[in-house]
Amino acid sequence: MGDDLPSYSTLALSRPSLGVVRVALNRPRQSNAMNNAFFAELHECMRFLDADAECRAVVMVGEGKNFSAGLDLTEQAPGMMSSTDGAKDVGREAMRLRAGVTAMQVRRARRNPAGCCCSGC
């Protein structure tokens, strides 16, 4: 098991056992709220793990008390509430946000099985 895992600002990766990579959401002070950096890093991380011959399974966990509080509204809310020209068009922005989330979900099929550990469920 090599120590060749990349480092990220919002994720912490480790290899707890042979063939397993632990991906921890690593913003516990913000309850692991998902910001723009998180989405970019998660996509990059999954692309890396898809190509990693040593990775056979991915376990996702959240550092701290919560797995995730969801979207980081301090970063996401302003863009969700106005269009690019500054006019309030919540419906179009909601459709744009939904399209972005859907694109992330179906962008690529993962080679490795993934599991998720949540607290408080």
Residue pairs with C-beta under 8 A, 6 or more apart in sequence:
1 15
1 18
1 54
2 54
5 13
5 14
5 15
5 21
6 13
6 44
6 45
6 48
7 13
8 26
8 41
8 44
8 45
9 26
9 37
9 41
10 25
10 26
10 27
10 35
10 37
10 38
10 41
10 42
11 23
11 24
11 25
11 26
11 38
11 41
11 42
11 45
12 23
12 24
12 26
12 63
13 21
13 22
13 23
13 24
13 45
14 21
14 22
14 24
15 21
15 22
15 54
16 22
16 59
19 54
19 55
19 56
19 57
20 55
20 56
20 57
20 58
20 59
21 49
21 52
21 55
21 57
21 58
21 59
22 59
22 60
22 61
23 45
23 49
23 58
23 59
23 60
23 61
24 60
24 61
24 62
24 63
25 32
25 34
25 38
25 60
25 61
25 62
25 63
25 67
25 68
26 32
26 63
27 33
27 35
27 38
27 63
28 62
28 63
28 64
28 65
28 66
29 64
30 69
30 72
31 64
31 65
31 66
31 68
31 69
32 62
32 63
32 64
32 66
32 67
32 68
32 69
33 68
33 69
33 70
33 71
33 72
33 73
33 74
34 68
34 70
34 71
34 72
35 72
35 75
35 76
36 75
36 76
38 72
39 104
43 104
43 107
46 58
46 108
46 110
47 108
49 55
49 58
49 112
50 108
50 110
50 111
50 112
55 112
56 112
56 113
57 112
57 113
57 114
57 115
58 110
58 112
58 113
58 114
58 115
59 114
59 115
59 116
59 117
60 114
60 115
60 116
60 117
61 67
61 116
61 117
62 68
62 117
62 118
62 119
65 119
66 119
66 120
67 116
67 117
67 118
67 119
67 120
76 97
79 93
80 90
80 93
80 94
80 97
81 88
81 90
81 93
82 88
82 89
82 93
83 89
83 92
83 93
